[in-house]
């Protein structure tokens, strides 16, 4: 009898745990779905959104979050959504041609325009605070965040990019082994029409879709670039991509870049032999050991203990301190 009662007790506990788990899931902010129509080719793109009740009346920050390389707007990015809702910012999670394996995806002019259409949708629907329009993404979303910053810097108050591939030529090379393209290299080729070197037109498209060739245009925009030091070893994007993206910003602003020696040390050995004073900074919100931390103007790059991942709390803590400069202000 005792065994039966014990089993019943366990069953009750499991049932209550399941109910509690369901309650937690139900507490997640409910997103709505809308569609936009591209002004370039007339195609429809979906987006998910959430907004505070008074966002149509009160000037409200807008947070645009971009899905990753192999996903679309339906990707579960609730940990980012929760941080956005906590601050009562407007959230939009747009599609921009879905998975990066077709010509109109992967940072094309069509994909970039889709994000502009999503921002237009938000501005028409709510009272968006024009001085607080934020953009962020992870991995493929990190790539797209910096690409948008380079092509359309006037649109954003600040950008937070995590573990993004920022040079598609180099990233294709990294994912080509013994002359054979692997998963991500194949996806790049499907999007751009072939490997680098196929034609001058395709090579120009590689440059058009790679942030490192455009970030000099965003030198006045606050941009935070983040990467885990293990990425490229256990993950798909070497930290060199983040460091070289930052270097474009630093050089455009007349600051010293991260040296090639430092890039090599972090990429190969996952540490610096001679860290600078700034590299010893602590970030309580990030909660990780920091291997490199450099600033240039209003932008920053941080290489932390971790891999191909993101820490939304750290991104939001930085973003909420940024605001678009008005006329007459100096960077």
N, C-alpha and C positions, 0 to 999 in steps of 0.2 A: 504493500500500500504506500509505504514511504517513497518507493521508486516512482510510482504513478504520480504522486503529488509533486515530487521533484521535477518530473518531466512536464507536468502541467505548468509549474512555476516558470520553467525555462521558456515554454511556449508563449506564456503571457508576456514575459520580458521581451522576447524577440518581436512579438506583435506590437508592443508599445514602442519599441525602438524603431520599427518600421513606420509607425504612425508619426513619431517624432521626426524621422528622416523626411517623410512626405511633407510634414509641416514646414520644415526648413526649405525644401525645394519650392513649396508654394509661396514662400516669402520672397523668392527672387522677383525682381521687378518684371512685370509683364511688358514685353515689347509689342508694338504694332508694326504692321508691314505696309509699305507704300511702294509705288513705282515712279520712276522718272523716265523721260524719253530723251534720248540723245539728240542734240542738235546737229550732230555730224552725220549720223546714218539712220536716225529714226528708230533705232532699236530700244526696247524697254529694258531697264535694269531695276531690280528690286532693292529695297533697303529696309532695315529694321530701325525703329526709333523708340525713344522714351523721352518724356519731357515733364518737368514740374507743372502743376496745375496752372500756375500764374505766368508761365513762360510767354504767353501771348500778350501779356500786359507789361510785365517787368523785364527790363534788359537782363538777359540771361546768358552766361557763357555757353558756347557750343563746343562739344567734344566729338570729333570725327575719328572713329577707330576703323582701321583697315585690316581685312582678313589676310590670312597667310597664303603662302605660295600655292599650296595644293588644296585650297578650300574656297569657299564662297561666303556670301553674306549670312548663311545659316550656321556658320561655325559657332561653336559655343565659346564665347568670350565673356562669360558672366562675371568672372573675377574682375575684369575691367569695368563692366557695366555697374557692378556694385559700388566701386569707388566713385564712379561718375554720379550715380544717384545719391550717394552720401553727401556730395557737395551741391546737389540740386542743379547740376548742369544738364543741358540738353544733350542727349546721346543719339548719334546716328551711326549706323553700321552698314555702309553701302556695298553693293556688288559692283565690281568693275571688270566685267567679262569673265568672272569666275576663276576657275583653276588656270594657272599659267601654262597652257599647252595648246594655244591657238593664236593665230596672228593678231587678233584684236585684243588679246589679253597681254600679260607680261609687260606692263608699263607703256603700252602703245598710246598714241595720241587719243584713241577712242577711250581707253581705260582711264586716262587722265581726265578727259572731259566728263566721264561718268561721275567722277568725284566732285568736279565743279558743279555738275547738275544736282548732286545730292546736297551740296552746300546751298545752292540756290533754293532748293526745296525747303530747307530749314529756315532760310531768311524770309521766305514768303509765308511760312506757316507760323513762325514765332517772332518774338521781339529779341533777336540775337544781339548780344553785346558785341559790337564790331571791334572792340579792343581786346576781346578775349575769345578768339576762335582758335581752338587747339586741335592738333593732328597727331596721331600716334599709330604705331603698328609694330608687329613682331615678325621676324623672319621675312617672308615675302611682303608682309605689311610694313616692315621696317624699310625694305627696299623702296616700296611705293611711297612711303612717307617722305623720304629724302628726295625722291624723284620729283614729287609734287613741290617740295620746298625749292628745288632748283629751277623748275619750270614756271612755277607760279608763287613766288615768294610773297607777293603782295596780299595773298589770301589769308595768311596765317600769322597769329600772334606768337606762337611757339610750336615747336615740333619735338616729339620724343620718339626716337627710333631705336629699336632693340634687335640685335643680332641679324641685321639685314645684309644680303649680298649687294654690294654697291658698285661692282664692276662686272658686268655679265660676261665680258671676254675672259677675265681672270677666273670667274666662277665656273665657266664652261671648261676651262683648262683643268681646274681642280677636280672636276668630276668626269674627266676623261682619262682612263687608265689604259696604258699600252695601245694608244690610238683608238680605243673603243669608248664611245660615249656611254656613261651610266645614266641612272634615272634622271637627275636634274639636267644634265647636259642634253639628253634627248628632249626634255620638255622645252629647254631653251631653243633648240633647233626647230622644234615643231612651231614655236611661236615666231621665230625670226627668219625661218626659211632655210636654215642651214648653219653650219659652224662658222666661226670667225674665219675670214679669208676666202669665203665662197665668192663674194663679189664686193665691189666698192659700195654698192647700194646697201647690201646686208651689213657690211661693216659700219656704215653710217647709222644704220638702225640700231646696232649694238650700242653705239655711243649715245644715240638719242634716248635709249632706255636705261642708261647707266648713270646713277646719280653723280659719280665722281667727275663727269664731264659738264655738270651744270651747277654744282653747289656754290661756285663762286658768285652766282647770282643771288644767293641767300645770305650773304655775309652779314647783313644787318638783322637777320632773324634769329632769335634765341633758339638754338637747336641742342638737344641733349642726345648723345649717342652712347649706347650701352652694349656691352658684350661680356659673356662669361669666358674666362681664360681657357676653359676646356673645349670651347667650340672650335671646330676644325679637327679636333682629336676624337671626341665622342659625338660631336654635332656636325652639321653640314656646311657651316659658314666660318671660315677662319677669321680670327680677330683682326687680321690685317685689313679686311674690308672696312671695319669700323674705324680703324686708325687712319687709313688713307682718306676716307671720307672727311674725317676731322681735319686732316692736313690741308685739304682743298680750302676749307673755311679759314684755317689759320693763315695760310699763305695769302689768301685774298684780303685778309685784314692786316697783313704786315707783321704777323707773329711767327715765332719759331714753331715749326712742325715737330711732330714726333719723329725722331731720327730713324733711318733705315735700320741701324743697329738695334735700336729699341724694338722696332717692329719685328725683327728677326728673333730677338731674345724671347719676346712674348709668344710669338707664333710657334717657335720650336721648343723652347725650354720652359715656357709658362711662368717666367719671372724676369725681373730686371736686375742686372748686376749692380747698377748704380742708380737706384730710385731717386727722384727729385723730392724736395720737401712737400710739394703738392701731392705726390703719390702716396704720402703717409696719412692723408686725410681719412677721417672716419665718417661714415654715413649711418646714423642710427636707424633710419627708416629702411635703408637698403639691407642692413643687417648682415653684410658679407665682408670678408677681407677684400681690400682694394689693392690691385697691383699697379694700376696707372690711373691718374686723374689729372687731366690738363684742361685749361681753359683758354679761350681766345674770344675777346669781346664778350658777347653774351652767350657764347656757345661752350659746350663742354663734352669731353669724352671720358668714359669711365670703364675700365676693364676690371671685373670683379671675380671673386671665387664662385664658379658656377659654369654652366654649359650653355646650350642653346635654349634659352629661357627668358622670361621676363618677370619683373617684380612691379606690378601696377602701383602699389603704394608709393614706391620711390619715384615713379614717373609722375604721379599726381602731385606729390609733395613739391617736386621741382616746377611742374607746369603752373600750379596755382600761384606761384611767385612771379610769373611772367605776364607781361601785359604789352600790347602793341603800342609802340611809341606814336604820339601824335605829332603834327607838324610843329617844327621848332625844337623838338627834343633831339638830343644827340645820342648815338649808340655808345 
